[in-house]
Amino acid sequence: QVQLVESGGGLVQTGGSLRLSCAPSGRTFSRNAMGWFRQAPEKEREFIAAISGSGLTTDYADSVKGRFTISRDNAKNTVYLQMNSLKPEDTAVYYCASRRSIYIATIPTDYAYWGQGTQVTVSS
């Protein structure tokens, strides 16, 4: 019954920025750790970033450190992924996911709920 809805994807040029948002439909996930993943065609789903239930702890994949920032606004029950300095290799469908735990995880199978994905395309 829990559903997550991503928004904010689109087409940008190399070096551009996007901010993705993830909001729940149904049960609140304000206390759950959240993650962002991405998946390009014929590639494995890739961990991007995660944030603890409190928002005090974050983790990032090496490929996006210094460029992407995950944050959450628990009052709005929304999680964000700010993406700067985008590169063509960032092109993928981006998914948000929620755990049933407050603690960060980096493995897709540790997440219980997933959004439908939003396409991010970075062109040169």
WOURNOR-V274351 format. One line per field, one symbol per residue. ss: DSSP state (~ for helix, > for strand, _ for the rest). phi: phi as a letter, one per 40 degrees, with the letter a starting at -180 (. if undefined). psi: psi as a letter, one per 30 degrees, with the letter a starting at -180 (. if undefined). Layout:
ss: ???
phi: ???
psi: ???
This chain:
ss: __>>>>>__>>>>____>>>>>>>>________>>>>>>______>>>>>>______>>>_______>>>>>>____>>>>>>____~~~_>>>>>>>_________~~~__>>>__>>>>>>_
phi: .cbbbcahcibbcdgcbabcbbbcbhccbcbccbbbbbacdgbccbcbaaacdcgcbbabcdcbdgbbbcaabcccfbbbbcbbfcbdcccacbbbabccbcccabbdccbcbbccgbcbbbbc
psi: ekkkjllflakllkfalljklkkljbkkgffkkllkllklkgllkkkellklefgfklkkkeffkfekkklljfefhkkljkjlhkleffklkkkllklglfkklgkeffkekklflkkkkjl.
